[in-house]
Amino acid sequence: MKYSYSFSGPATHDIESALDYVEYALLNRPAAKALAQTVREEIGIILDNPELYAVIYEPVLKSNGIRFAMVKNYMLFYSLSKENKTVTIYRFLHGSRNWMSILRQSFTIE
């Protein structure tokens, strides 16, 4: 059975910012549309098979079950709840950013 999903506030902002950057700063509307489509497709893949990607092996992120999928030059970070059949998308960060530091600020060791 397919999982449902939700975005955290930061994830929504990350995706909107990435698309705006590509469309307006880089002046490449077709690339922004292609990125948006790729994000939708990757989320669909995750919803069909949420355990496809491994949990990140870092103590804080691992304790929160954070996984990631590559989407072009970006990393889509998410976790899943098997009990509720849901996927929560936490962040969408460019691969060149210090994503480990950014993510660790959002989570604490349980």
ABEGO torsion letter per residue (X at the ends): XBBBBBBBAAAAAAAAAAAAAAAAAAGBAAAAAAAAAAAAAAAAAAAABAAABBBBBBAAAAAAGBBBBBBEABBBBBBBBAAAGBBBBABBBBAABBAAAAAAAABBBX
